[in-house]
Amino acid sequence: MIEFLSFILLFFIVCLFIIVVLGYTYFKKGIDTFRSILSGNNQRDTYNGNGRRHGSNGKQTVIDRRSPEEANRKIIPSNEGEYVDFEEE
């Protein structure tokens, strides 16, 4: 019987510890967010190094780091391809 009560007590202590740690984590995150809003530094975009930015809303934003000449370069040369006359049926 004493083993069962010690197990219940240990389980209760572990659960209480987990609740305190999670509460502290969310509290600290909330305080940091509040401080960043007060200081005006609410830029929450993160870059992952390959030209993509993850915003605070979770969507990806693509940043093109190519030069204008490289970005406007034709992919298919003008002497390739053929003209097809479209006929409606």
Backbone as numpy.savetxt, mean C-alpha at the origin, in Angstrom:
# Nx Ny Nz CAx CAy CAz Cx Cy Cz
-7.22 -30.54 39.85 -8.04 -29.35 39.85 -7.17 -28.09 39.85
-6.08 -28.14 40.61 -5.20 -26.98 40.68 -4.49 -26.75 39.35
-4.22 -27.84 38.62 -3.59 -27.70 37.31 -4.53 -27.00 36.34
-5.80 -27.35 36.41 -6.79 -26.74 35.53 -6.92 -25.25 35.82
-6.97 -24.88 37.10 -7.08 -23.47 37.46 -5.82 -22.69 37.08
-4.66 -23.30 37.19 -3.43 -22.62 36.78 -3.39 -22.44 35.27
-3.92 -23.42 34.54 -4.00 -23.29 33.08 -4.93 -22.16 32.68
-6.09 -22.07 33.33 -7.04 -20.99 33.06 -6.42 -19.63 33.39
-5.71 -19.54 34.49 -5.05 -18.30 34.88 -3.97 -17.92 33.86
-3.19 -18.88 33.44 -2.16 -18.62 32.43 -2.79 -18.18 31.11
-3.86 -18.84 30.70 -4.56 -18.48 29.48 -5.10 -17.05 29.57
-5.68 -16.70 30.71 -6.20 -15.35 30.93 -5.09 -14.31 30.87
-3.94 -14.60 31.45 -2.82 -13.66 31.44 -2.30 -13.47 30.02
-2.18 -14.55 29.25 -1.71 -14.45 27.87 -2.69 -13.62 27.03
-3.99 -13.88 27.18 -5.00 -13.11 26.44 -4.95 -11.64 26.82
-4.80 -11.35 28.10 -4.69 -9.97 28.55 -3.46 -9.29 27.98
-2.35 -10.00 27.92 -1.12 -9.46 27.34 -1.32 -9.13 25.86
-1.96 -10.02 25.13 -2.20 -9.79 23.69 -3.11 -8.58 23.50
-4.14 -8.45 24.32 -5.05 -7.31 24.21 -4.32 -6.01 24.51
-3.46 -6.00 25.50 -2.71 -4.79 25.85 -1.75 -4.42 24.71
-1.06 -5.39 24.14 -0.11 -5.10 23.05 -0.85 -4.55 21.82
-1.96 -5.19 21.44 -2.73 -4.71 20.30 -3.31 -3.32 20.56
-3.80 -3.09 21.77 -4.32 -1.77 22.12 -3.25 -0.70 22.04
-2.07 -1.01 22.55 -0.97 -0.05 22.49 -0.59 0.24 21.04
-0.56 -0.78 20.19 -0.20 -0.59 18.79 -1.18 0.32 18.09
-2.48 0.06 18.25 -3.48 0.90 17.61 -3.50 2.30 18.20
-3.28 2.42 19.48 -3.23 3.74 20.12 -2.06 4.55 19.57
-0.90 3.91 19.46 0.28 4.61 18.95 0.07 5.02 17.50
-0.53 4.15 16.69 -0.79 4.48 15.29 -1.76 5.66 15.19
-2.75 5.69 16.05 -3.70 6.80 16.06 -3.04 8.10 16.48
-2.19 8.04 17.49 -1.48 9.25 17.94 -0.55 9.76 16.84
0.16 8.86 16.15 1.05 9.28 15.06 0.27 9.92 13.93
-0.88 9.36 13.58 -1.72 9.94 12.54 -2.22 11.32 12.96
-2.64 11.45 14.20 -3.12 12.73 14.72 -2.01 13.78 14.69
-0.81 13.39 15.07 0.32 14.33 15.05 0.68 14.75 13.64
0.62 13.81 12.68 0.95 14.17 11.30 -0.10 15.10 10.71
-1.36 14.94 11.11 -2.40 15.85 10.63 -2.19 17.24 11.23
-1.85 17.31 12.50 -1.62 18.61 13.13 -0.41 19.33 12.55
0.62 18.57 12.20 1.83 19.20 11.68 1.71 19.51 10.19
0.66 19.04 9.55 0.47 19.30 8.12 1.21 18.32 7.25
1.84 17.35 7.82 2.60 16.36 7.05 1.76 15.10 6.92
0.71 15.16 6.09 -0.16 14.01 5.94 0.07 13.31 4.60
1.27 13.38 4.08 1.64 12.67 2.86 1.85 11.21 3.22
0.95 10.33 2.76 1.02 8.93 3.16 1.34 8.02 1.99
1.89 8.58 0.91 2.23 7.75 -0.24 3.56 7.08 0.02
3.69 5.84 -0.40 4.94 5.11 -0.25 5.42 4.66 -1.61
6.70 4.78 -1.85 7.29 4.37 -3.11 7.96 3.02 -2.92
7.90 2.18 -3.95 8.55 0.88 -3.81 9.74 0.75 -4.75
10.21 1.86 -5.35 11.47 1.83 -6.06 11.39 1.52 -7.54
10.29 1.03 -8.05 10.24 0.71 -9.48 9.26 1.60 -10.23
9.04 2.81 -9.74 8.19 3.75 -10.45 6.72 3.66 -10.09
6.38 2.84 -9.14 4.99 2.74 -8.72 4.85 3.28 -7.30
3.78 3.98 -7.09 3.55 4.60 -5.79 2.23 4.06 -5.26
2.24 3.64 -4.02 1.02 3.17 -3.37 0.51 4.30 -2.49
-0.66 4.81 -2.83 -1.22 5.92 -2.07 -1.92 5.44 -0.82
-2.46 6.42 -0.10 -3.13 6.09 1.15 -4.45 5.37 0.91
-4.98 5.46 -0.33 -6.22 4.75 -0.61 -5.97 3.35 -1.14
-4.71 2.92 -1.25 -4.39 1.56 -1.65 -4.25 1.37 -3.14
-4.58 2.38 -3.94 -4.46 2.25 -5.39 -3.03 2.57 -5.82
-2.65 2.02 -6.97 -1.31 2.27 -7.49 -1.33 3.47 -8.43
-0.30 4.29 -8.35 -0.09 5.39 -9.27 1.22 5.11 -9.99
1.19 5.17 -11.32 2.37 4.88 -12.11 3.09 6.19 -12.40
4.38 6.23 -12.11 5.21 7.40 -12.38 6.17 7.04 -13.49
6.09 7.77 -14.59 6.93 7.52 -15.76 8.22 8.31 -15.61
9.34 7.61 -15.47 10.63 8.27 -15.27 11.47 8.29 -16.55
10.83 8.00 -17.69 11.57 8.03 -18.95 11.70 9.47 -19.44
12.68 9.70 -20.32 12.84 11.02 -20.94 11.70 11.22 -21.94
11.37 12.48 -22.28 10.29 12.71 -23.24 10.56 12.07 -24.61
11.83 12.04 -25.02 12.16 11.42 -26.30 11.87 9.92 -26.27
12.24 9.29 -25.18 12.01 7.86 -25.05 10.52 7.54 -24.90
9.78 8.41 -24.20 8.36 8.17 -24.00 7.56 8.35 -25.29
8.00 9.26 -26.17 7.27 9.52 -27.42 7.78 8.68 -28.58
8.70 7.79 -28.33 9.26 6.95 -29.38 8.20 5.99 -29.92
8.18 5.84 -31.24 7.25 4.92 -31.89 7.70 3.50 -31.62
6.76 2.65 -31.28 7.07 1.26 -30.99 7.12 0.45 -32.29
6.16 0.68 -33.15 6.12 -0.02 -34.44 6.58 0.95 -35.51
7.60 0.60 -36.29 8.08 1.50 -37.35 6.99 1.77 -38.39
7.10 2.91 -39.07 6.06 3.30 -40.02 6.06 2.41 -41.26
7.15 1.69 -41.56 7.18 0.84 -42.74 6.64 -0.56 -42.46
6.21 -0.82 -41.24 5.63 -2.11 -40.91 4.12 -1.97 -40.77
3.43 -3.06 -40.99 1.98 -3.06 -40.87 1.35 -2.83 -42.23
0.05 -2.98 -42.32 -0.64 -2.79 -43.59 -1.97 -2.14 -43.32
-2.47 -1.47 -44.35 -3.76 -0.82 -44.26 -4.83 -1.82 -44.66
-5.86 -1.93 -43.86 -6.97 -2.84 -44.18 -8.22 -2.00 -44.37
-8.81 -2.13 -45.55 -10.02 -1.37 -45.85 -11.21 -2.05 -45.17
-11.89 -1.34 -44.33 -13.01 -1.90 -43.58 -14.26 -1.89 -44.44
-14.91 -3.01 -44.55 -16.16 -3.09 -45.29 -17.26 -3.53 -44.35
-18.34 -2.74 -44.33 -19.46 -3.08 -43.47 -20.32 -4.13 -44.13
-20.79 -5.09 -43.39 -21.61 -6.15 -43.97 -23.07 -5.86 -43.83
